[in-house]
Amino acid sequence: MDFDERELKAFLAVAECGSLGRASRQANLTQPALSRLIHRMEERLQQPLFDRTTRGMVLTDPGALLQRHARHLLADMHTLRDELAAFRGLRRGVVRIGATAAVMRTLVATHAGQMLADNPDLAFEAIEDVDSGLVRALEQRQIDLAITSGRVEQDAADAQCLGRCDHADMFAVFCAANNPIADSPDLASVFAHGWVMPEAGLTPRVRFETLAAQLGHQARVVARTSSVETMIAIAGASQLLCWLPVPLLEPYVASGRLRQLSVPALETWRQFWVYRRRAGVLPDAAQRFLRYLPIVPL
């Protein structure tokens, strides 16, 4: 079976839009032309790719299978085109990486700087997110490498672990410098305060709530945000406590805006893991970046 790039893009447009009308605009084809193209693909496969319903075009099981592979095929075509262009000097190789905020601003930033200094032909694109967001970005091919704060294989069948980073950081409790709470408070005092936390369900929040429950406590979450900077700003301007990675907060502690509390029961270390997509080709630029990361193989 042979499909060209135009056919795969048109098929994915119909799968994502759910109707020929919307997909024809996305694929830059007339609706009759798009309908004929899908029909030819189905004839070639001898299987229906879509059920035509009053609600639109719905993927069949064979269609869903083709959708998964079509995304990989198109991404590999794009990678090959870019790498061939790089050989001709027409395009720079791009390292696309995602990581949690703390490791992005420490480990990744340091080694990205070294890589770019050694490889002026490379470019670098980065996104910060929690583990679940990094898994989505990896599966949707927005990034080629993800550095997560936990093992994610259970939630991401397409993710392949390359190893553990030889790097760790610690979560601890922080407050505004002028907060009257003691430097080494007991747990009752800590949990009597309100907290600013990530949204429910995000990895750091789940980790904190699990730890608190093991200690027989529950945090009173007064403010919620997915932004690390906003959490820091709210904690610094209020009497709320926050629970964040120490490396992220070091500049704020050094400047006198925040204070780290000594609460050993709420101090926990975490490790980081490097993932790529299991299927498809890892771009040359990503392979070159891996040489700079301190990875302990599995």
One Martini backbone bead per residue (centre of mass of N, CA, C, O) as a GRO file, in nm:
protein
  298
    1MET     BB    1   0.095   0.036   0.024
    2ASP     BB    2   0.046   0.374  -0.112
    3PHE     BB    3   0.124   0.692   0.039
    4ASP     BB    4   0.108   1.018   0.031
    5GLU     BB    5   0.128   1.316   0.186
    6ARG     BB    6  -0.141   1.430   0.087
    7GLU     BB    7  -0.322   1.195   0.181
    8LEU     BB    8  -0.250   1.195   0.482
    9LYS     BB    9  -0.338   1.487   0.539
   10ALA     BB   10  -0.631   1.452   0.451
   11PHE     BB   11  -0.709   1.226   0.641
   12LEU     BB   12  -0.642   1.383   0.907
   13ALA     BB   13  -0.842   1.611   0.862
   14VAL     BB   14  -1.095   1.435   0.880
   15ALA     BB   15  -1.039   1.305   1.157
   16GLU     BB   16  -1.026   1.586   1.315
   17CYS     BB   17  -1.298   1.728   1.202
   18GLY     BB   18  -1.550   1.521   1.107
   19SER     BB   19  -1.554   1.668   0.816
   20LEU     BB   20  -1.543   1.765   0.488
   21GLY     BB   21  -1.579   2.066   0.506
   22ARG     BB   22  -1.354   2.137   0.711
   23ALA     BB   23  -1.125   1.967   0.578
   24SER     BB   24  -1.109   2.112   0.302
   25ARG     BB   25  -0.988   2.373   0.417
   26GLN     BB   26  -0.736   2.246   0.549
   27ALA     BB   27  -0.647   2.086   0.268
   28ASN     BB   28  -0.707   2.254   0.010
   29LEU     BB   29  -0.993   2.134  -0.088
   30THR     BB   30  -1.242   2.010  -0.228
   31GLN     BB   31  -1.495   1.818  -0.134
   32PRO     BB   32  -1.502   1.619  -0.376
   33ALA     BB   33  -1.194   1.564  -0.380
   34LEU     BB   34  -1.177   1.451  -0.091
   35SER     BB   35  -1.379   1.221  -0.126
   36ARG     BB   36  -1.219   1.073  -0.350
   37LEU     BB   37  -0.960   1.026  -0.192
   38ILE     BB   38  -1.082   0.851   0.033
   39HIS     BB   39  -1.202   0.636  -0.155
   40ARG     BB   40  -0.929   0.541  -0.276
   41MET     BB   41  -0.808   0.446  -0.009
   42GLU     BB   42  -1.027   0.233   0.052
   43GLU     BB   43  -0.983   0.064  -0.204
   44ARG     BB   44  -0.686  -0.006  -0.151
   45LEU     BB   45  -0.756  -0.140   0.142
   46GLN     BB   46  -1.044  -0.276   0.159
   47GLN     BB   47  -1.146  -0.045   0.369
   48PRO     BB   48  -1.306   0.136   0.593
   49LEU     BB   49  -1.231   0.456   0.749
   50PHE     BB   50  -1.539   0.552   0.750
   51ASP     BB   51  -1.829   0.664   0.898
   52ARG     BB   52  -2.133   0.771   0.764
   53THR     BB   53  -2.298   1.025   0.933
   54THR     BB   54  -2.500   1.272   1.065
   55ARG     BB   55  -2.231   1.373   1.235
   56GLY     BB   56  -2.028   1.243   1.026
   57MET     BB   57  -1.694   1.150   1.040
   58VAL     BB   58  -1.609   0.818   1.151
   59LEU     BB   59  -1.390   0.619   1.273
   60THR     BB   60  -1.267   0.331   1.223
   61ASP     BB   61  -1.057   0.094   1.315
   62PRO     BB   62  -0.873   0.120   1.064
   63GLY     BB   63  -0.863   0.430   1.080
   64ALA     BB   64  -0.726   0.451   1.359
   65LEU     BB   65  -0.472   0.302   1.273
   66LEU     BB   66  -0.388   0.496   1.048
   67GLN     BB   67  -0.366   0.751   1.219
   68ARG     BB   68  -0.125   0.666   1.389
   69HIS     BB   69   0.070   0.615   1.144
   70ALA     BB   70   0.045   0.885   0.992
   71ARG     BB   71   0.184   1.062   1.199
   72HIS     BB   72   0.458   0.919   1.185
   73LEU     BB   73   0.511   0.946   0.882
   74LEU     BB   74   0.505   1.256   0.866
   75ALA     BB   75   0.725   1.308   1.075
   76ASP     BB   76   0.948   1.151   0.924
   77MET     BB   77   0.941   1.322   0.672
   78HIS     BB   78   1.016   1.587   0.813
   79THR     BB   79   1.283   1.495   0.932
   80LEU     BB   80   1.420   1.415   0.668
   81ARG     BB   81   1.399   1.690   0.529
   82ASP     BB   82   1.562   1.849   0.741
   83GLU     BB   83   1.826   1.676   0.731
   84LEU     BB   84   1.881   1.720   0.430
   85ALA     BB   85   1.886   2.029   0.447
   86ALA     BB   86   2.125   2.044   0.645
   87PHE     BB   87   2.335   1.930   0.445
   88ARG     BB   88   2.276   2.193   0.249
   89GLY     BB   89   2.230   2.449   0.450
   90LEU     BB   90   1.901   2.526   0.480
   91ARG     BB   91   1.887   2.394   0.780
   92ARG     BB   92   1.844   2.375   1.108
   93GLY     BB   93   1.876   2.194   1.366
   94VAL     BB   94   1.621   2.078   1.605
   95VAL     BB   95   1.573   2.099   1.947
   96ARG     BB   96   1.301   1.920   2.107
   97ILE     BB   97   1.207   2.007   2.443
   98GLY     BB   98   1.078   1.872   2.754
   99ALA     BB   99   1.012   2.010   3.091
  100THR     BB  100   1.036   2.075   3.392
  101ALA     BB  101   1.104   2.367   3.535
  102ALA     BB  102   1.353   2.302   3.714
  103VAL     BB  103   1.518   2.136   3.495
  104MET     BB  104   1.515   2.348   3.270
  105ARG     BB  105   1.669   2.582   3.453
  106THR     BB  106   1.920   2.385   3.480
  107LEU     BB  107   2.011   2.129   3.326
  108VAL     BB  108   1.913   2.207   3.039
  109ALA     BB  109   2.035   2.491   3.013
  110THR     BB  110   2.329   2.411   3.049
  111HIS     BB  111   2.345   2.196   2.809
  112ALA     BB  112   2.239   2.378   2.586
  113GLY     BB  113   2.466   2.583   2.596
  114GLN     BB  114   2.691   2.384   2.522
  115MET     BB  115   2.575   2.281   2.256
  116LEU     BB  116   2.553   2.560   2.106
  117ALA     BB  117   2.855   2.626   2.125
  118ASP     BB  118   2.944   2.354   1.966
  119ASN     BB  119   2.658   2.393   1.773
  120PRO     BB  120   2.574   2.641   1.553
  121ASP     BB  121   2.367   2.459   1.369
  122LEU     BB  122   2.180   2.469   1.611
  123ALA     BB  123   1.860   2.451   1.760
  124PHE     BB  124   1.616   2.563   2.023
  125GLU     BB  125   1.331   2.398   2.181
  126ALA     BB  126   1.103   2.482   2.459
  127ILE     BB  127   0.908   2.322   2.724
  128GLU     BB  128   0.691   2.368   3.000
  129ASP     BB  129   0.582   2.098   3.224
  130VAL     BB  130   0.410   1.857   3.323
  131ASP     BB  131   0.403   1.528   3.278
  132SER     BB  132   0.133   1.512   3.120
  133GLY     BB  133   0.212   1.733   2.911
  134LEU     BB  134   0.466   1.589   2.802
  135VAL     BB  135   0.327   1.341   2.692
  136ARG     BB  136   0.149   1.487   2.489
  137ALA     BB  137   0.379   1.629   2.332
  138LEU     BB  138   0.511   1.365   2.242
  139GLU     BB  139   0.265   1.231   2.098
  140GLN     BB  140   0.218   1.512   1.917
  141ARG     BB  141   0.512   1.610   1.821
  142GLN     BB  142   0.629   1.875   1.974
  143ILE     BB  143   0.840   1.669   2.080
  144ASP     BB  144   1.136   1.445   2.124
  145LEU     BB  145   1.189   1.521   2.431
  146ALA     BB  146   1.150   1.404   2.777
  147ILE     BB  147   1.155   1.542   3.116
  148THR     BB  148   1.070   1.371   3.399
  149SER     BB  149   0.956   1.316   3.752
  150GLY     BB  150   0.860   1.033   3.630
  151ARG     BB  151   0.714   0.751   3.553
  152VAL     BB  152   0.505   0.702   3.230
  153GLU     BB  153   0.428   0.424   3.096
  154GLN     BB  154   0.132   0.382   3.201
  155ASP     BB  155   0.036   0.660   3.024
  156ALA     BB  156   0.264   0.580   2.779
  157ALA     BB  157   0.304   0.361   2.525
  158ASP     BB  158   0.496   0.556   2.330
  159ALA     BB  159   0.708   0.561   2.559
  160GLN     BB  160   1.069   0.575   2.585
  161CYS     BB  161   1.311   0.490   2.804
  162LEU     BB  162   1.660   0.603   2.836
  163GLY     BB  163   1.671   0.714   3.141
  164ARG     BB  164   1.849   0.855   3.408
  165CYS     BB  165   1.920   1.131   3.558
  166ASP     BB  166   2.212   1.282   3.702
  167HIS     BB  167   1.960   1.416   3.885
  168ALA     BB  168   1.840   1.621   4.163
  169ASP     BB  169   1.561   1.731   4.371
  170MET     BB  170   1.388   1.947   4.612
  171PHE     BB  171   1.117   1.966   4.814
  172ALA     BB  172   0.966   2.259   4.977
  173VAL     BB  173   0.892   2.502   5.213
  174PHE     BB  174   0.734   2.826   5.159
  175CYS     BB  175   0.761   3.185   5.234
  176ALA     BB  176   0.735   3.476   5.334
  177ALA     BB  177   0.961   3.666   5.499
  178ASN     BB  178   0.712   3.801   5.691
  179ASN     BB  179   0.623   3.549   5.806
  180PRO     BB  180   0.542   3.439   6.138
  181ILE     BB  181   0.645   3.180   6.100
  182ALA     BB  182   0.849   2.952   6.182
  183ASP     BB  183   1.138   2.803   6.069
  184SER     BB  184   1.050   2.531   6.263
  185PRO     BB  185   0.773   2.394   6.224
  186ASP     BB  186   0.508   2.229   6.288
  187LEU     BB  187   0.257   2.060   6.136
  188ALA     BB  188   0.020   2.213   6.259
  189SER     BB  189   0.115   2.495   6.163
  190VAL     BB  190   0.137   2.439   5.863
  191PHE     BB  191  -0.177   2.333   5.830
  192ALA     BB  192  -0.306   2.610   5.930
  193HIS     BB  193  -0.233   2.709   5.670
  194GLY     BB  194  -0.241   2.833   5.373
  195TRP     BB  195  -0.241   2.752   5.014
  196VAL     BB  196  -0.043   2.737   4.718
  197MET     BB  197  -0.144   2.559   4.418
  198PRO     BB  198  -0.189   2.347   4.201
  199GLU     BB  199  -0.381   2.185   4.022
  200ALA     BB  200  -0.574   1.936   4.024
  201GLY     BB  201  -0.382   1.643   3.915
  202LEU     BB  202  -0.115   1.743   3.932
  203THR     BB  203   0.176   1.613   4.016
  204PRO     BB  204   0.260   1.793   4.264
  205ARG     BB  205  -0.015   1.777   4.407
  206VAL     BB  206  -0.032   1.472   4.440
  207ARG     BB  207   0.232   1.440   4.597
  208PHE     BB  208   0.153   1.619   4.839
  209GLU     BB  209  -0.115   1.481   4.924
  210THR     BB  210   0.013   1.208   4.982
  211LEU     BB  211   0.208   1.305   5.201
  212ALA     BB  212  -0.001   1.433   5.391
  213ALA     BB  213  -0.171   1.175   5.438
  214GLN     BB  214   0.064   1.013   5.570
  215LEU     BB  215   0.061   1.246   5.812
  216GLY     BB  216  -0.253   1.328   5.870
  217HIS     BB  217  -0.312   1.552   5.642
  218GLN     BB  218  -0.464   1.867   5.510
  219ALA     BB  219  -0.472   2.099   5.279
  220ARG     BB  220  -0.548   2.450   5.253
  221VAL     BB  221  -0.663   2.556   4.953
  222VAL     BB  222  -0.677   2.894   4.830
  223ALA     BB  223  -0.478   2.870   4.578
  224ARG     BB  224  -0.482   2.834   4.210
  225THR     BB  225  -0.215   2.727   3.978
  226SER     BB  226  -0.005   2.658   3.682
  227SER     BB  227   0.192   2.884   3.781
  228VAL     BB  228   0.490   2.929   3.925
  229GLU     BB  229   0.511   3.239   3.937
  230THR     BB  230   0.237   3.279   4.079
  231MET     BB  231   0.297   3.123   4.334
  232ILE     BB  232   0.534   3.298   4.423
  233ALA     BB  233   0.384   3.570   4.431
  234ILE     BB  234   0.166   3.492   4.637
  235ALA     BB  235   0.350   3.403   4.868
  236GLY     BB  236   0.507   3.686   4.879
  237ALA     BB  237   0.203   3.850   4.925
  238SER     BB  238   0.147   3.650   5.170
  239GLN     BB  239   0.046   3.380   5.410
  240LEU     BB  240   0.114   3.167   5.217
  241LEU     BB  241   0.200   2.851   5.118
  242CYS     BB  242   0.464   2.658   4.952
  243TRP     BB  243   0.553   2.378   4.714
  244LEU     BB  244   0.888   2.363   4.596
  245PRO     BB  245   1.165   2.372   4.426
  246VAL     BB  246   1.461   2.483   4.533
  247PRO     BB  247   1.601   2.596   4.271
  248LEU     BB  248   1.366   2.799   4.202
  249LEU     BB  249   1.390   2.964   4.497
  250GLU     BB  250   1.680   3.074   4.547
  251PRO     BB  251   1.657   3.372   4.439
  252TYR     BB  252   1.428   3.456   4.645
  253VAL     BB  253   1.588   3.400   4.900
  254ALA     BB  254   1.839   3.578   4.834
  255SER     BB  255   1.652   3.850   4.807
  256GLY     BB  256   1.423   3.827   5.057
  257ARG     BB  257   1.123   3.727   4.976
  258LEU     BB  258   1.188   3.438   5.079
  259ARG     BB  259   1.132   3.134   5.284
  260GLN     BB  260   1.275   2.850   5.418
  261LEU     BB  261   1.143   2.575   5.564
  262SER     BB  262   1.180   2.343   5.836
  263VAL     BB  263   1.029   2.036   5.698
  264PRO     BB  264   1.119   1.721   5.677
  265ALA     BB  265   0.839   1.576   5.610
  266LEU     BB  266   0.824   1.786   5.334
  267GLU     BB  267   1.087   1.652   5.223
  268THR     BB  268   1.159   1.572   4.875
  269TRP     BB  269   1.290   1.367   4.642
  270ARG     BB  270   1.377   1.380   4.286
  271GLN     BB  271   1.366   1.235   3.971
  272PHE     BB  272   1.482   1.191   3.625
  273TRP     BB  273   1.338   1.129   3.293
  274VAL     BB  274   1.402   0.997   2.966
  275TYR     BB  275   1.214   1.057   2.659
  276ARG     BB  276   1.078   0.889   2.378
  277ARG     BB  277   0.962   0.771   2.102
  278ARG     BB  278   0.911   0.453   1.999
  279ALA     BB  279   0.834   0.562   1.731
  280GLY     BB  280   1.047   0.626   1.501
  281VAL     BB  281   1.266   0.894   1.443
  282LEU     BB  282   1.541   1.032   1.586
  283PRO     BB  283   1.666   1.313   1.561
  284ASP     BB  284   1.979   1.429   1.530
  285ALA     BB  285   1.961   1.666   1.731
  286ALA     BB  286   1.867   1.492   1.972
  287GLN     BB  287   2.109   1.301   1.975
  288ARG     BB  288   2.317   1.525   2.037
  289PHE     BB  289   2.198   1.616   2.311
  290LEU     BB  290   2.232   1.344   2.467
  291ARG     BB  291   2.548   1.375   2.501
  292TYR     BB  292   2.505   1.600   2.739
  293LEU     BB  293   2.349   1.417   2.911
  294PRO     BB  294   2.323   1.274   3.234
  295ILE     BB  295   2.289   0.932   3.177
  296VAL     BB  296   2.135   0.649   3.323
  297PRO     BB  297   2.104   0.355   3.230
  298LEU     BB  298   1.882   0.077   3.248
   0.00000   0.00000   0.00000
